[in-house]
Amino acid sequence: MVQKLKTIKLYNGDIPKNLDLGNSIAVDTETMGLNINNDRLCLIQISSKNGECHIIKFEKKKNNAPNLKKILENNLILKIFHFARFDVAVIKKYLKIDCTPIYCTKIASKIARTFTDRHGLKDLCKNLLNIDINKQNQTSDWGNKELTKHQINYAANDVLYLHEIKNKLNNILQREGKKYLADACFKFLPTRAEFDLIGWQDKDIFDHK
């Protein structure tokens, strides 16, 4: 059954200390742009399986968030991302933590769905869940003091469906005997993020050259 959005909760700087999100959360970030070393972190969205989305808004140069860090660093909580390489690097840069364990739906899709080259979140929602999501606010100004209703809904949709997408992709990975490949890629992601942060975004260390 497709999960529907029930509640969006917006926080400034951190989540409540006693917030219990279970052993699996979907995570996404919004930044001022796509340059990891220049564009600051503006939002982190997290969601469990209950239809609630928690959005944490960060002011410039204020990224302490001890309660959020505790959840993101917890090795007993699975963090589900779409294109985890970027989000993990941004979180490491601004919150000074490593997120593990990780599941990335974009990597899982590329390994499982070799019959297509369409692995964006919008494509996965449509093809796997038969849901159309609106990506119109993807390039909006996330640093604004007051977020619009459209921005908030957009941010929530980026995490709402990740649990169900993960389950669908895992079924294909297991059927095709490729789950071990996906798991190995997920474990490498923090290292890949570290390469990005030192400026090696375009270097392929496995290349012969």
Secondary structure, DSSP 8 states (H G I E B T S, - for coil): ------EEEEEES---TT---TTEEEEEEEESSS-TTTS-EEEEEEE-SSSEEEEEE--TT----HHHHHHHH-TTSEEEESSHHHHHHHHHHHH-----SEEEHHHHHHHH-TT-S--SHHHHHHHHH------TTTTS-TT-SS--HHHHHHHHHHHHTHHHHHHHHHHHHHHTT-HHHHHHHHHHHHHHHHHHHTT-TT--TTS--
